Amino acid sequence: MSQPPDHPAQNLEALLQTLWKSNYATILERLKTLRGAQNELAMGQLDNQTRTNAEAAAHNLAGVLGTFGLPEGSKFASMIEVLLAQETSLNAESEGVLSACLDKLETVIASKT
């Protein structure tokens, strides 16, 4: 049995799809911030400002991705946020973890488009 065209669930899904499209550029910009931090870490040049910016980008992604039906994306973004928030200095192992989480995060986000 099909639902009427104005069913609230369909309206909500349409609204979320519109919001996703309007926020997609911001989401990509946050991914770019994270990838930039990962690249700087790989070169041993990650400064505190870039790290702070990347941590904020990960935090924002963790918060918004679940809203758009991507809880796995929220999980990876949260992992990145925790990694970047550590008081200890990041090393090659940290860079590997960051890179792997970021690759998975990008894959989850791309699956929505």
N, C-alpha and C positions, 0 to 999 in steps of 0.2 A: 504494500500500500504506500503510495507516495504522499509526501507531505505537501501541504499547501505552499504556494510560492512565497508567502509572507511569514513563514514559520520563523519564530525567534532564533532558532539554532542556525538557520540559513542566513538570517540577517547578521548574526554575530560572526559567522564564518566570512561573509562578504566584507564586513567591517575590518576584521583582522587581516584579510588579504589586502585591503586598501591601505591599512596602516603599515603592513609589511613593505609594500611597494614604496610608500612615502618615507620609510625609515631605512630602506636598503642602502642608500648611499652613505648614511651615517654608520651603519653596521660595517660596510666595507672600509670606511675610513678608520674605524677602530681596529679592524683586522690589520690594516696597513701600519698603524701605530705599533701593534704587537709584533708584526713581522720586522719592522725597523729595529725594535728593541732586541729581538732575537738575533738579527744580523750584527748589531753592535756588540752584543754579548759574544758572538762567535769570533769577532775580531779583537775581543778583549778591551773594548772601548765603550762599554755601557756606563753612561754617567747617571747620577742620581735623578736629574730632571727627566730624562728619557724613561728611566725605570719607574718613576712616579707616574708619568703620563701613561705608560703601558699598564701599570697596575690599575689605574682609574678606568682605562679602556676595557680591561678584562672584567672589572667589577660591573661596569655598565652592561656589557654583553651578558654576563651571568644573570643579571636581573631581567633583561628584556627577552632573551631567547626562549625561556619557558613560556612566556606570554604568547609567543608565536608558535607554540607546539613543538619546541625543540629542547626538551629537558636535557638531552644528551649534550647539546651545545652549551647549556648552562653549566653542566658538570665540568666540561673541559675548560670553559672560561674561568670557573671557580678555582680549578687546579692551577691555572696560570696565575691567577690573582694571588693565591697563597704562596706560590713559588716566588713571585716578584716582591711580596710583602716581607719575606724573611729578612731578618736583621743581618744575617751572615752574607758574605760576599758570594756571588754566583760563580760557578766554575764550569768546566767543560761538561761535566755530568749534568749540571743544571741546564746548560744550553741544549743538551740532547733531549732532556725531558720537556723543556719549553718547545723545542722544535716539533717533537712528536705530538704534543697536546695541540699545538697550533695547527699542524697538518690535519688532525682529526676534527678540530673546530671548523676549519675551512671547508672540509668535506661535508660536515653536518649542515652548515649554512648553505652550501651550494645545492644540497639536496632539496632545499625549500624553493629554489627558483624554478 
